[in-house]
Amino acid sequence: MKFILNIIWLVLCGFWMAIGYVVAGLICFVLIVTIPFGIASFRIAGYALWPFGRTTVERRDAGAGSLIGNIIWFVFAGWWLALGHIVTGVALCCTIIGIPLGIANFKLIPVSLFPLGREIVPTDQAFAGYR
């Protein structure tokens, strides 16, 4: 089922959202100082391209640097990408088949706003460290 949802996601919105993250990452690489943001953007682009079967968890070793980085990311790129997820999610929720995809789009908003200090893991490993 995850494979089918990922294929539908890729066709309807995943490709375009991943392009948005790649563009944001390329801009971050051009500015040199923001290369860590570009790396995070490329990581999220892969997640936005194929999200079903994966989730994000907070990294335990994330500290003040990721907090400051997330604030900078939010101001310059995060809210634009989150707006893309909102618009795409609302558009997908207009159809019955698109409702699960719209909900998945809404679940991507927090990681698009604050990507640093988060790790993308398979859903079966998301809570393996908490047992």
C-alpha positions in Angstrom: 0.0 0.0 0.0 2.9 2.4 0.8 4.3 1.8 -2.7 0.9 2.7 -4.4 0.5 5.8 -2.2 4.1 6.9 -3.0 3.5 6.5 -6.7 0.3 8.6 -6.6 2.0 11.1 -4.3 5.0 11.4 -6.8 2.7 12.1 -9.7 0.3 14.5 -8.0 2.6 16.6 -5.8 5.8 14.9 -4.7 7.8 15.8 -7.7 6.9 19.5 -7.5 7.5 19.8 -3.8 10.8 18.1 -4.1 11.8 20.6 -6.8 10.9 23.4 -4.3 13.3 21.9 -1.8 16.0 21.4 -4.3 15.7 25.1 -5.5 15.9 26.2 -1.8 18.9 23.9 -1.3 20.7 25.3 -4.4 20.1 28.9 -3.2 21.6 27.9 0.1 24.7 26.4 -1.5 25.2 29.5 -3.6 25.3 31.6 -0.4 28.1 29.4 1.0 27.4 30.3 4.7 24.1 28.5 4.5 25.5 25.2 3.1 24.2 23.2 6.2 20.7 24.5 5.3 21.2 23.3 1.7 22.1 19.8 2.9 19.0 19.7 5.1 16.9 20.9 2.2 18.2 18.1 -0.1 17.5 15.6 2.7 13.9 16.8 3.0 13.6 16.8 -0.8 14.1 13.1 -0.8 11.5 12.8 2.0 9.0 15.0 0.1 9.6 12.9 -3.0 8.8 9.5 -1.3 7.2 10.1 2.1 5.1 7.1 2.8 6.8 4.5 5.0 9.1 7.1 6.6 8.7 9.7 9.3 10.8 12.2 11.2 12.0 12.0 14.8 13.9 14.6 16.9 17.6 14.0 17.3 18.6 13.8 20.9 21.9 15.5 20.2 20.4 18.6 18.6 21.2 21.7 20.6 21.2 25.5 20.5 22.8 25.5 17.1 19.9 23.7 15.5 17.5 26.1 17.3 19.2 29.1 15.9 19.5 27.5 12.5 15.8 26.7 12.5 14.9 30.3 13.2 17.1 31.4 10.3 15.6 28.7 8.0 12.0 29.7 9.0 12.6 33.3 8.0 14.3 32.7 4.7 12.9 29.4 3.3 10.7 27.5 5.7 7.5 29.5 5.5 7.6 29.4 1.7 7.9 25.7 1.6 5.2 25.3 4.3 2.9 27.5 2.3 3.5 25.2 -0.7 2.5 22.2 1.5 -0.6 24.0 2.7 -1.8 25.0 -0.8 -1.1 21.5 -2.2 -2.7 19.8 0.8 -5.9 21.9 0.5 -6.0 21.2 -3.2 -5.6 17.4 -2.7 -8.3 17.3 0.0 -10.8 18.5 -2.5 -11.0 15.0 -3.9 -11.8 11.8 -2.0 -8.7 10.0 -3.4 -6.5 13.0 -2.5 -7.5 13.2 1.2 -4.8 10.8 2.5 -2.2 12.7 0.3 -3.5 16.0 1.6 -3.1 14.8 5.2 0.4 13.7 4.4 1.1 17.1 3.0 0.0 18.7 6.3 2.3 16.3 8.2 5.2 17.6 6.2 4.6 21.2 7.4 6.5 20.9 10.7 9.7 19.5 9.1 9.5 22.1 6.3 9.4 24.9 8.9 12.1 23.5 11.3 14.2 20.8 9.6 17.4 21.0 11.7 17.6 18.6 14.6 15.3 16.1 12.9 16.1 12.8 11.4 14.2 10.9 8.7 13.7 7.2 9.6 11.6 4.3 8.4 8.2 4.2 10.2 9.0 0.8 11.7 12.1 2.3 13.4 10.6 5.5 14.5 10.1 4.5 18.1 12.6 1.6 18.3 14.9 3.7 20.6 12.1 4.5 23.1 11.3 0.9 24.1 
